[in-house]
Amino acid sequence: MSDSSRRKPLAPKVWHRLAITGFVVGSFTLGSVAALAATASDASYIDGAAIVTKPENLTVKPHAYVGPFARLIAHQRIVIGDTANVQDNVTVDATDAPVEIGDMAILAHGAKVKNGTKFGTEGSCPPPAAGAHATDAHSDSHATGCPSFLGFNAEVEGAIIEKDAMVMHLARVGPGIRVPSGRKVPSGFNITSQDQVPVRTLPLVGADRDFMAGVIHVNRAFSETYSRMHAEDASNSKGINFDGGNSDFNPFRELPTLAGVRTRDASFRNRIIGDVRMADSKDVLEKVMGNRDSIRADEGEPFEVGSIAKMGDEVTFHALEFTHVRTGNGVVYGHHVVIHGGPTPFNDVTEIGDGTVLGDGAVFFRSRIGPHSYVGPRALLQQSDLPAGTVIPDLWIVVENKLVNRVEW
């Protein structure tokens, strides 16, 4: 779908304030956390629904983005680096030991980073690709370094994940382990000793680094555009509300539509952001949704969400640039489920059929499944296209319609 056909500009009264520039905002967290003042281009942003414990122990550097319902438990020191991003329902837990999140680190939706972890602070970066230029797509000329990545519902505790390393979806790395630069822990693996690292990890390839570069590009834009929107009106950072707009991948601020009604309600307990088109009314959503749910159509859009049978706590919807999510009627979403769109052969739509059940902790990524299907707890469905009535057992990792392994922890 072309960029020109995928959306219509909103009426000027909705987005006219996009032209405002040059005001001062903070490199701040919302609530009681304070940090250094900065221009909009240097701002960091923490969503109004993020949960911060002991904010005096939290440092957030410029250009960082922290998403809805991220939990930053800073009993010990937490540092979030320049251009890092901490996505929806991520937990950074420094209850017993400090946690360092390095520059350009990516903590994907639902992930957990625990006591004593150093993520993306050590190691080395790959040499520039042949023919690369600073003006290439997704380049960020201010940044020095390279990304590291933690996947959906993955976990790292007391480990060192170096720069230019990845821990994929539903994988785990235990205490005392070091994953070196240039290596990737496959989805579902549980790395418990250092001697497993050479034999159970894979080398990064160009597509991995391109993916991470795209994530960094988008989330740096979020740190600027959401900071700007918050500075205009702090209530924009809560509840049912606008996306940040004003970016190359999402130029216009948009509001969700609930049962056909364009809706903004900063008091709503969950976050519904941007061009989300929900079949249910706000009154129905109050009854069927859990707590700390985030449906965020600010990168890929639109999302078309059919009637919800039940939604547990800490459910996250998101999508990569220029892609879409469509879910049927009567779908059951378990606790801590992640639904994430991305490029697909079927019009770049990630689609869930009517009456499907997603078990607790399941990850549904860049896939399509027919009606009345079942994806078991802590299973991953990625880049797959499956018919009606499909059953994915608990803990299965299914990629391109094939079982590749099981979640080991």
N, C-alpha and C positions, 0 to 999 in steps of 0.2 A: 504494500500500500504506500503510495507516495505521500510525502509530507504535506503537500498542498491539499490532498483529498482526505486526510485523516481527521481534520478538525475545521470548525468554523470560528472566526474571530468572535470574541464576546463583544457585547455592546460596550461602548466607551465608558459608561458609568461603572462597569465592573472592573476594568483594568487600567483606567486612566492614570492611576498613581504610579504606574511602572516607570514613567518618565522622571520621577523624582530621583535625584542622585546627589551625592556629595555630603550627606549628613554624617554625623559621627555616631557609631554604634560601638558596643563593647565586644571584646573577646570574652564572652560571658556565658554563664549558665543561668537559666531562668530560675527564679526563686531567690534563694539567699546566697548563691555563689557569685562572687565578684572577681573580675580579672582586669587586665589592662585595657584601656580604651584603644580603639583602632578605627581606621577608615573602613568603609563597607568592604573594600577589596581585601582587607586583612582580617575580617571578622571570623570568629568561630561561632558556631550555633549549637545550642542544646535545646531540643524540643521541649515545649511546655509540659509535656506528659512524662518526660524523663524523671527518674527517681534517684536522688542523690543523697547518700548518707555521709555525714561529716564533710561537708563541702570545703571546709578549711584545709583538708588534705588533698584536694583535687587541683591539678594544674591542667588546663586545656590550652594548647598552643594555637596560633593563628591558622585559619583555613580549615579547622577541624569541623566535622559534622557529627552530632549525636542525635539519633532518631527517637521516635516515640517509644516510651516505656522501656528504654534502656535503663538498666540498674547499675549505678556506680556506687559500690559499697566501699567507702574510703576510710575504714577504721585505720588502715595504714595508707601510705602515700600511693596515689594513682596519678600517672602522667599520661596524657593523650597527646600524641605528637602532631607536628605540623602536617596538615592535609590528611590526617588519619580520619577514618569514619567508623563509627560504632552504631550499627544499624538497629532497627526495631527489635525490642525484646532481647537484646544482648545483655548478658550479665558480666560485669567486670568486678570481681570479688577480691578485695584486698583485706579481708577480715584478719588474717594471720600474718601476712607478709606483703610488702609493696608489689605493685604491678606496674610495668612500664609498657606502654603501647607506643611504638616508634613512629617516626615520620612516614607517611604514606601507607600505614598499616590499614588493612580492611578486615573488619569483624562483621561477617554477614549475619543476616537475620537469625535470631534465636541462639547464637553461639554463646559459649561461656569461656571466660578467661579467669583463672583463679590464682590464688596465693603464690607469689614469687615468680610469676611468669614474666619473661622479657620477650616481647613480640615485635620483631622487626627493628630491633635496636643494635644488633651486632651482625657480623658477616660482611659480605661484599655484594656489589651489584654487577650485572653482566655488562660487557662492553656494548656500546651502541650498535644497533643493527646496521649492516651495510646500507648506505644510501639514506639513512634516517636524517631528518631535519627537525629543527625546533618548531617549525610551523606545521608539522604533520598533525593529522587529526588526533585528538586526545592528548596532545602534548601539553605540558604545563611548565612554561619556561622558568617559573620561580623555583620549582622544586629541585632539590639536590638529593639524589638517592633513588630508591626503587621500591615498589610495593611489596608487601607480603600479604597473605590471605588466609583467613579462617572461614570455613564454609558453614552452610546452614546447619543449625543444631549440632555443631561440632563442639569439642571441648578440649581445652589445654589447661593443665594444672602443674604449676611449679616447673615448667619447662622453658627452654630457649628455642624460639622459632626465629631463625635468622632472616635478614632481608632477602628478597627474591626467593622465598620459600612458600609453600602452600600446604595447608591441612584441609582436606576436602570435606564434603558434606557428611555429617554423622560419623566423622572419624574422631579419635581421641589420642592425645599424646600425654603421657603420665609424667610424674615428677622426676627431675634429674635428667631428662632426655634433651638432646640438642638436635634439631633438624637443620642441616646446613643449607646455605644458599644454593639455589639451583635444584633443590629436591622437593618432592611432592608426596604427601601421605595420601594414598587412595581413599575414596569414600568408604566408610564403615570400618576401616582398620583401627586397631587398638595397639599403639606402640608403647610397650611397657619396659623395654630395656634398650640401651644404646646399641647393642650388637644387632638389634633388629633393623636399625635405620639403614645400613647399606644394602640390605637384601630385601626390605619390604617397602622402600620408597622408590619413586620413579623420577627420572630427570624432567625438569620443566622444558616445555617446547614453546615455540613462538606464539602459538595460539593462547597458551596460558598467560603469557606476558601481555599480549594484546588485550585479553579480557580484563586483567587487572588495571591496565592503563585506562581503559574505558570507564571502569568503576571510579577511579581517582578523578577523572575529568568531570564526571557527573556530580560527585559528592563535593568537590571543591565549589562547583556552581551552587549547590544547595547551601553551603555555608554562607555564601554571599546573598543569595536571593531570599532565603528565609530570615537572615539577619535584617535585611532591609525591610521585609514585610513586618517583622516584629517591632522594629523601630517606629514604623508608622502607627501600629496599634498592637499592643502586647497580647490582646485577646485573639489575634490571628494565629497564635501558636498553640491553640488548644481546641479540643472537641472536633466538631464537624466544620470544615473550614477550607479556605483557599489553599492551593499549592503555591509554590513560590513564583512560578512562571519566569519570564524574563531571561530565558536561556536559549542556547542554540537548539536544544532538543525539546523544549517546552516553552514557547514564547509567550503564551497567554496564561494568566491566572484564571483558574476555573473552580467552581464549586460543585460539590456532589449534588446528585438528584435522587431524592428518596420518594418512591411511589409517584414519580412524575413531577415532583415539586423541588425546585432549586432550594437548597437548604444550607443555612449557616447557623450553628448553635455551639458557641464556645463552651457551654456548660455540659455538653454531652460527655459521658464518662470514657468513651472510647474515641479513637482518632479515625476519622474518615476524611480523606484529603483529596482534593482535585476532582478530575472527571471520572467519578465513580457513579454508576447508574444502577441503583439498587431497587429491586422490585418491592421491597418492604418499606413501609412508612417508619418514621422515627419512633412512633409509639410501639410498633411491632418489634423494632430493633431493641428497644429498651428491655423487652421480655426475652428475646431469643439469643442475644449476644451475651458473652461472658464479660470479663473485665480485662483491661489492658490489651484489647484487640486493636490492630492497626491495619487499615485498608488504605493504601497510599498510592494513588495514581498521579505521581508527579514526575515520573520518568517515562515509562511506558504508559499508554492510555489509549482509549478509555477502558475501564473495567465495567463489565455487565454482570451484576451479581443477582442471580435469581433468588426466590424466596428461601430463607434459611430455616431448616428444621431445628437445628441447634448449633450453637457455636460456643466452644469452650473458651477458657482464658488464654491470653497470650498468643492469639492467632495473628499471623502476618500475611498480607497480600502485598506484592510489589511486582515490578516488571522492568526489564531492560529497555533501553531506548527504542522507540518506534514499534513496540510490540504490545500485545493486548492480553487481557484475561477475560474469560467468559465462563460463568458457572451456572448450572441448571437449577431447577426448583427442587426443594426438599433435600438439599445436601446437608449432611452432618459433618461438622468440623470439630475434631477432637482438640484437646488441650495442646498448646504449643505447636500447632501445625503451621507450616510455611507453604504458601502457594506463590510461585514466582514465574512470571512470564519471561520469554526470550525468543530468539529466532526459531521458527519451526517451518516445515514444508507446507503447513496448512494455514497460510495467510498470517503467519506470525502470531497466531492465537493459541494461548494455553487454555485448554477447555476441559471442564469437568461436567459429566452428564448428570441428568436428573437422578435424584435419589441415591447418589453415591455417598459412601461413608469413608471419611479419612480418619484413621486412628490417631491416638495421642502421639505427638512428636513426629508424625509423617511429614515428608518433604515431597512436594509435587512441583517439578521444574521442567519447563519447556516441553510439555507433554499434552496428550489428549486421551481421555478415557470415556467410554460410552456409559449410558445410563445404568443405574443399579449395580454399580461396581463397588469394590471394597479394596482400600489400601490400608494395610495393617499398621499398628503402632510402630513408630520408628523405622518405617520402610522409606526407601527413596525410589521415586519414579522419575527418570530423567530421559529426555529426548526419545520418548516412546509414544506409540499410537496404538491403543488397545481397544478392543470392541466392548460392547455392552456385556455386563455380567462378569467382567474380569475380577479375579480375586488375587491380590498381591499379599502373600503371607507376612506376618510380623517379621521385622528386621531384614527383609530382603532388599538388596540393592539391584534395581532393574534399570539398565541403560540400553537404549535402542532395542527394546522389547526382549532383552535377554537378561537372565539372572547372572550377575557377574561375581557376587559374593554376598555374604551376610554381615550385618552389623555385629561386631565382635564383643561389644561391651554393653 
